[in-house]
Amino acid sequence: MNKRTASERVNKRILNDYNMEQSHARKKHWSWWTTVHSTNVHLDPRINFTNSLI
């Protein structure tokens, strides 16, 4: 159950927070943009953590 909710949170971040759902990217570009947004999802907590140390 925890894995499912975690994946749904990641999908929400990619589709809603990074506006992937409203983008007009072609289907072949979706994999590229999904990779970019997935990287951003992982970098957000690191940036917040390093900013809290300063």
N, C-alpha and C positions, 0 to 999 in steps of 0.2 A: 504494500500500500504506500509506503514512504517513497519508493522509487517512482510510482505513478504520479504522486503529487509533485515530486521534484521535477519530473519531465514536463508536467503541465505548467509549472512555474516558468521553466526555460522557454517553452513554446509561447507562453503569454508575453515574455520579455521580447522575444524575436518578432512575433506577429504584431503585437499592439504597441509596445514601448518604442521599438525601432521602426515602426510603420511599414513593416514588410507586407502586411495584409493590404494596405492601400497603394503599395507601389505598383507601377505598371511595367515591371521588369518582365522580360521574356522568360519562358520556362527554362531555357538553357542558362540564363544568368541567375536563376534562383539558387543554384548550388553555390555559386560564388558569393552572393550576398548573404546566404545563410551561414556560410563559413565566416565571413567578416563579422556578422552580428553575433555569432556564437563566441568568437574571440572577444568581442566587446563585453558580452555577458560575463566572461571569466575575468576580464581586466577591471571591471567596475569595482568589485570588492577589494582588489589589490590597491587600486588608486585611493579608495576611501580609507583603507588601513594605513597606507603610507602618509596620507594627509593628516590622519589623526595622531601620528607620531611627531609631527612637526610642531 
